[in-house]
Amino acid sequence: MDLKGFLYGDEKIPPFFLAARLLLPFTIAFCFFWGSFLLVPEESAWILGGLMILYYVPPAGKESIIPLGIALGIPWWLMVAALSMLDVLTGLFMLLNMGIARRLPYLGPWISRFIASGDEFMKKRPWLARWRVPGVALFVVLPFQGTGGVGATIVGVMMGLSPAEILLAIGIGGTTECLLFALGSELIYRLILSNLYIGLAAAALVVLAAILAFLLFRKMENGP
């Protein structure tokens, strides 16, 4: 995919098709939400819908939304499906509506800065160009700044990946990350129910490991 076409291609689209592209990701998310009523009790489905919206409110993320959902009684597999789907839909929205995204407050300026630093960004991460789809998937999993669906889509475009490859990479990376948080949260939740002190100790170890991993990757980002 060409970066210039990605940035400006939607400016030539008729309004009807532009509206359809804008609504498509939201329609898919809405259908998933209503479908969840067939899988879990009504109260849990409404909670899931609220968490899906909360996922887009900073500083919320998988590391907070998934444990919260599991604690509120939503099955871990449904949390994984919901949030990994939202990551893919975010990438789909970016691919279809980049012109609109660039005009949004906060997001638009961030996108412009991200693209402006594209050459330096890619030089710091040569493994992205070598690994292509697996590289973007790993980029989604690792705790770098901007590694969600928005950043991963832009990185994929910079690398010349096709839209299908970008969405595949986001799906793989998002699902992997969600599984790590969900299975870890489920294990800790069960440990707390069986033995409070062992559960809290396990939670503390996980938090410590996450902090150390974050600091390590921040050091990798900033260089020696």
N, C-alpha and C positions, 0 to 999 in steps of 0.2 A: 504494500500500500504506500502511495506517495504522501509525504508529509504535507506538502502544499495542498493537495487535493483533500486530505483529511481536515485541514484547517478551514478551507474556504469552499469545499465542494457543495455544501448544503445551501449556499447562497443562491444557487440557480434552480432550486427545487420548487415546484408549484406549491402554493399554500396548503392545498388539500393533502398532498403527500407528506409535506413537512409536519402537518398536524398528526397524521397517521404514524409517522416515525417517532414523534414526540410521545404519543400515547401508548405505543406498543409495549415498552418495558413496564409501565405502570399497570397495563391491562394484565400482563402475565403475572405480576406480583399479586394483583387483586384476585385473580383466579386461584392462585396458590393459597392465598389466605382463606377464601371461601371453601376450597377443597379440604382445608385442615379440619373443618367442622365434621367431616366424615371420618376423621382419624382419631380425634381426641374429643373429650367433653366440651360443651359449648364454652364454659368458663375458661378452659385452657386455650381454646382457639382464640378468644378475645385477647387473652394475655399475650399469645404469640403475635397477634397483629400489632399490639402496642410495642412489643419488643422489636418487631421489624421496623417500625417507624423510629424508635429510639436508636436503632443501629446507625442512623444517619445524623444523629445529634452529637457533635463533639462534646466531651472526649470519649464517648461510648465506643466500644469496639468488641471484637469477639471475646477478648479476655475478660470482659465484664458481663456482656449480654448472655453468653452461653452459660456460665455458672448460675447467673440469676434465673434464667429460664428453667434450668434443671432443678434448682431449688424450689421453684414455683410449681413443679410437677409436670413440666413439659418433657416428653421423652427426648433423650439425647440425640437420637437419629433424626427427629423432626427439627431440632435446633440446627443440626448440621445441614440438613436439606434446605432449610429456610435461609440461613446466612450465606451459604455457598451460592445459592441461587441469586441472592441479592448482589453478591459480588459480580456474577456473570451479567446480571441485568444492568448493573452500573457500567460495565464495559460496553454492553450493547447500546446503552443510552449515549455514551461518549462517541461510539462509532457512528451512530445515526444522527446525532445532534450536537456535534462539536461547536458549531457556530453559536448555538444557544448557550451551551455550557460556558463559552468564553465570555459571555455577557453577564453571567451571574455574579453577584457580589461574593467576595472572598474566593470563590472557586476560580473565577475568570483570571484575576491577577496571579493566583498560584499557578494556573496552567501556563500563563505567559512566562513566568519566571522559570518554570520547569523546562519548557521548550527552549528558552534562551540559553540555558546552561546545558543543553543536550550534548554537545561535543565533550565537554568536561565530564559530564555524568557518565557517558559511555566509556571514556578513557579510564575512569576509575574502576570500571567493571567489565574488563575484556571478556570475562566468562559469559556474559549475556550474549554477545555476538557469536561465540563459539557454540553455545548450547541451544540457542534459539528458543523453541517452545519449552523445553525443560528449564532453560535459563529464566524465562519470564515466570514460569510456575514457581521456581525457587525464589525469585524476587518477591512474589506475592507472600510466600511463607515467612521469609526473613524479616526481622524487625527493623527495616530501614524506614526512613521517613517517606511517606507517599507511596507505600507499597500496596495500596488497595486497588480496586477496579479502575479508578481514574488514572493513577500513576502507571499501572501495568499496561493499560491501553496505549498511553502515549509512548511508553518504552517499546511496546510491540510495533507501533507504527514507525518509530525511529529505526528499528531493526529491519523493517521491510516485510514483516509478517503479514499474512492475509488476515482478514477479519475472522475467519473460522479458526485460524491458528491462535489468534489473540484470545478469543473466547475460550478455546480449549485450554490454553495455558492458565487463564484466570480460573477456570473451573477446577483444574487439577490442583493448583496452588491453594485456592480458597477452600476446597474440600479437605485437603490435607491439613491445613491450619485449623479448620473447624473440628476435625476429628481429634487432633491433639488436645485441644481445649475441652472438647465434650467428654472424651473418654477419661481424661485426667480429672475433670470436675465430677463425673459420675463416680469414679473410684473414691475420691476424697469424700464425697457426699455419703457414700455407703460406709466408709471408715468412721465418719463422725457419728453415724447412726449406731454403729456397733460398739465403738469405743471413742468417746469424745477426745481424749488426750492424744491418742494415736492419730486420729483424723486431723486435729489441729496441728500436730507436728508435721504430718505429711503436707498439709497446706502451706505451712511455713517454709518447708524445704522447696516446694514448687515455686513459691514467690521469690525465694532467694535465688534459685536457679534462673528464673526469668529475669531478675534484675542483673545478674552476672552476664547472662546472654545479651541483654540489651546494652550493657556497658561495653562488652567485647565488640559487638557489631558497630556501636557508635565509634569506637576507636578505629575499627577497620574503615569506616566511612571517612573519618577525618584524617586518616593516614598516620604514620609514625610521628 
